[in-house]
Amino acid sequence: MAQCIAKSKRSKERCLKWAIRGRMTCRMHGGVSSGPKSKVGKHRSRLAVLKHGRYTKKARANEREVRGLIRLSKDMLRTFGL
């Protein structure tokens, strides 16, 4: 692995961080992608970002339904004095 070839604007000294594999610069100086730029790329990224189903519309609706059933059962228990 090589060191980053970027230089400081103020001191004119080279960056001492390790470069990303296959690149000449570190992650701070352009070694890592900043994300998709085109509309198609952004759309694909939005679809791929979902890591779990916790916040999907279907999951939230299911959660609301479960909370409603819990509330209903608590009301019924109070009614019967339990």
C-alpha positions in Angstrom: 0.0 0.0 0.0 1.1 3.5 -0.7 0.6 6.8 1.0 -1.9 9.4 -0.2 -0.4 11.8 -2.7 -2.6 14.8 -1.8 -0.8 17.9 -0.6 -2.0 20.5 1.9 -2.9 23.9 0.5 -1.5 25.7 3.5 1.7 23.8 4.4 2.3 22.2 1.0 3.1 19.0 2.9 1.9 15.6 1.7 -0.9 13.7 3.5 0.5 10.9 5.6 -2.6 8.7 5.6 -2.6 5.4 3.6 -4.2 5.5 0.2 -7.3 3.3 -0.6 -6.4 0.1 -2.3 -6.2 0.7 -6.0 -6.1 4.5 -5.7 -3.6 7.2 -5.1 -5.5 9.1 -2.4 -6.9 8.4 1.0 -10.6 8.4 1.9 -10.4 12.0 2.9 -9.0 13.2 -0.4 -11.2 11.4 -2.8 -10.5 7.7 -2.4 -14.1 6.9 -1.5 -17.1 7.4 -3.7 -19.4 10.3 -2.8 -22.5 8.5 -4.2 -24.5 8.3 -7.4 -24.9 11.4 -9.5 -27.4 10.4 -12.2 -31.1 10.1 -11.7 -30.9 6.4 -12.6 -28.1 5.8 -10.1 -29.9 7.7 -7.3 -33.1 5.7 -7.9 -31.1 2.4 -7.8 -29.4 3.6 -4.6 -32.8 4.4 -3.0 -34.1 0.9 -3.8 -30.9 -0.8 -2.5 -30.7 1.2 0.8 -33.4 -0.7 2.6 -31.5 -2.8 5.1 -34.5 -4.0 7.2 -38.3 -3.8 7.0 -38.8 -1.9 10.3 -39.9 1.4 8.7 -41.7 0.3 5.6 -45.4 1.4 5.2 -46.5 -2.2 5.7 -44.5 -2.7 8.9 -45.7 0.6 10.4 -49.3 -0.3 9.6 -48.8 -3.7 11.2 -47.3 -2.0 14.3 -50.3 0.3 14.6 -52.7 -2.6 14.3 -50.8 -4.5 17.0 -50.8 -1.5 19.3 -54.6 -1.1 18.8 -55.1 -4.7 19.7 -53.0 -4.3 22.9 -55.0 -1.2 23.8 -58.3 -3.1 23.2 -57.2 -6.0 25.3 -56.2 -3.7 28.2 -59.6 -2.0 28.0 -61.3 -5.3 28.1 -59.3 -6.4 31.1 -60.2 -3.2 32.9 -63.8 -3.8 32.1 -63.8 -7.2 33.7 -61.8 -5.9 36.7 -58.7 -8.0 36.1 
